[in-house]
Amino acid sequence: MEALRRGIRSGRTSGEDVAAWLTALDSYRIMPINLFPCAGSATWLLSEQLNISAYDAGYVAVAKARGLELFTNDAVIRRRAPKAGVQVKP
């Protein structure tokens, strides 16, 4: 995901290409362990909405999808995650 975000920002790929990749990723539905599915498009959208890395957005997406608080000392996530409705605790 982060590679797609960097590709968009650097002009090496287009929004259409990203949409195609996200569609492909979402279609796999591979779940080797029982997790609440929130990868793919949800992570991408949070990453873009909050202007955080896709890696960090994955944690925010899980907390949001499960209605959980997010525990982190990362200052950027502590400021931005509440904009997505996720409570953050230090």
TIMI-975672 format. One record per residue: residue in three letters; z, y, x of N, C-alpha, C in turn. Coordinates in steps of 0.1 Angstrom, whole numbers, padded with zeros to 4 digits, always signed. Example, Ala and Ser with C-alpha at 12.3 -4.5 7.8 and 13.67 -1.06 7.14 Angstrom:
ALA+0078-0057+0132+0078-0045+0123+0078-0033+0132SER+0071-0022+0128+0071-0011+0137+0079+0000+0129
***
This chain:
MET+0000-0012+0008+0000+0000+0000+0000+0013+0009GLU+0008+0012+0019+0009+0024+0027-0004+0027+0034ALA-0011+0016+0038-0025+0018+0044-0034+0024+0034LEU-0033+0021+0021-0042+0027+0011-0038+0042+0010ARG-0025+0045+0010-0021+0059+0009-0026+0067+0021ARG-0025+0062+0033-0030+0069+0045-0045+0070+0045GLY-0052+0060+0040-0066+0060+0039-0071+0071+0030ILE-0064+0073+0018-0068+0084+0009-0065+0098+0016ARG-0054+0099+0022-0050+0112+0028-0060+0116+0040SER-0064+0106+0047-0073+0108+0059-0088+0109+0055GLY-0091+0106+0042-0105+0106+0038-0113+0094+0041ARG-0106+0083+0046-0113+0071+0050-0116+0062+0038THR-0110+0064+0027-0113+0056+0015-0112+0065+0003SER-0117+0060-0008-0117+0068-0021-0108+0063-0031GLY-0105+0071-0041-0097+0067-0052-0102+0055-0059GLU-0115+0054-0060-0122+0042-0066-0119+0029-0058ASP-0119+0030-0045-0116+0018-0037-0101+0014-0039VAL-0093+0024-0039-0078+0021-0041-0076+0015-0054ALA-0082+0020-0065-0081+0014-0078-0086-0001-0078ALA-0097-0004-0071-0102-0017-0070-0092-0026-0063TRP-0086-0022-0052-0076-0030-0045-0064-0032-0053LEU-0059-0022-0060-0047-0023-0068-0050-0033-0080THR-0061-0033-0085-0065-0042-0096-0065-0056-0090ALA-0070-0058-0079-0070-0071-0072-0056-0076-0069LEU-0048-0067-0064-0034-0071-0061-0026-0075-0073ASP-0028-0067-0084-0021-0069-0096-0026-0082-0103SER-0038-0086-0100-0043-0098-0107-0038-0111-0101TYR-0033-0111-0089-0028-0123-0082-0015-0129-0089ARG-0006-0120-0092+0007-0124-0099+0013-0136-0091ILE+0013-0135-0078+0019-0145-0070+0034-0142-0069MET+0043-0151-0073+0057-0149-0073+0064-0161-0067PRO+0065-0162-0054+0071-0174-0048+0086-0175-0051ILE+0093-0164-0055+0106-0164-0059+0107-0157-0072ASN+0117-0159-0080+0118-0153-0093+0122-0138-0092LEU+0113-0129-0092+0116-0115-0091+0110-0108-0103PHE+0116-0096-0106+0110-0088-0117+0097-0082-0112PRO+0086-0084-0118+0073-0079-0112+0073-0063-0113CYS+0072-0057-0102+0070-0042-0103+0063-0037-0091ALA+0055-0046-0084+0047-0042-0073+0034-0036-0078GLY+0025-0034-0069+0011-0030-0073+0011-0015-0078SER+0006-0014-0090+0003+0000-0095+0016+0008-0097ALA+0027+0002-0101+0040+0009-0103+0044+0015-0090THR+0044+0007-0079+0048+0012-0066+0039+0023-0061TRP+0026+0021-0063+0016+0032-0060+0019+0045-0067LEU+0021+0044-0080+0023+0056-0088+0036+0063-0083LEU+0047+0056-0081+0059+0062-0076+0057+0068-0062SER+0050+0061-0054+0047+0066-0040+0040+0080-0041GLU+0030+0081-0050+0023+0093-0051+0031+0104-0058GLN+0038+0100-0069+0046+0109-0077+0057+0116-0068LEU+0064+0108-0060+0075+0112-0052+0071+0117-0038ASN+0059+0114-0034+0054+0117-0021+0063+0110-0010ILE+0065+0097-0012+0072+0089-0003+0063+0077+0001SER+0067+0070+0012+0059+0059+0016+0059+0048+0005ALA+0049+0040+0006+0048+0028-0004+0059+0019-0001TYR+0064+0018+0011+0075+0009+0014+0087+0014+0007ASP+0091+0027+0008+0102+0032+0001+0100+0032-0014ALA+0088+0034-0019+0086+0034-0033+0088+0020-0039GLY+0086+0010-0031+0089-0004-0036+0104-0005-0040TYR+0113+0000-0032+0127+0000-0035+0130+0008-0047VAL+0124+0020-0048+0126+0028-0060+0121+0021-0073ALA+0109+0014-0071+0103+0007-0083+0112-0004-0088VAL+0118-0011-0078+0127-0022-0083+0139-0017-0090ALA+0145-0006-0084+0157+0000-0091+0154+0005-0104LYS+0142+0012-0105+0138+0017-0118+0135+0006-0128ALA+0128-0004-0124+0124-0015-0134+0136-0022-0139ARG+0147-0024-0130+0158-0031-0134+0170-0023-0139GLY+0168-0009-0139+0178+0000-0144+0190+0000-0135LEU+0188-0001-0122+0199-0002-0112+0200+0011-0104GLU+0212+0014-0099+0213+0025-0089+0208+0020-0076LEU+0203+0030-0068+0198+0027-0055+0208+0032-0045PHE+0212+0024-0036+0221+0028-0025+0214+0030-0012THR+0214+0043-0007+0207+0046+0005+0213+0058+0011ASN+0211+0059+0024+0215+0072+0031+0202+0080+0035ASP+0191+0075+0031+0178+0082+0034+0178+0095+0026ALA+0178+0106+0033+0179+0119+0026+0167+0122+0017VAL+0155+0118+0021+0143+0120+0013+0144+0112+0000ILE+0147+0100+0001+0148+0091-0011+0160+0097-0020ARG+0171+0101-0014+0182+0106-0022+0178+0118-0030ARG+0169+0127-0025+0164+0138-0032+0153+0135-0042ARG+0145+0126-0039+0133+0124-0047+0134+0113-0058ALA+0142+0102-0055+0143+0091-0065+0148+0096-0079PRO+0157+0105-0079+0162+0110-0093+0150+0116-0101LYS+0140+0121-0095+0128+0126-0102+0121+0115-0110ALA+0123+0103-0106+0117+0091-0113+0127+0085-0122GLY+0139+0091-0123+0149+0085-0132+0158+0075-0126VAL+0158+0075-0112+0167+0065-0105+0179+0072-0099GLN+0191+0067-0103+0203+0073-0097+0204+0068-0083VAL+0208+0076-0074+0210+0073-0060+0225+0075-0056LYS+0230+0065-0049+0244+0066-0043+0243+0065-0028PRO+0252+0072-0021+0252+0070-0006+0258+0057-0002
***
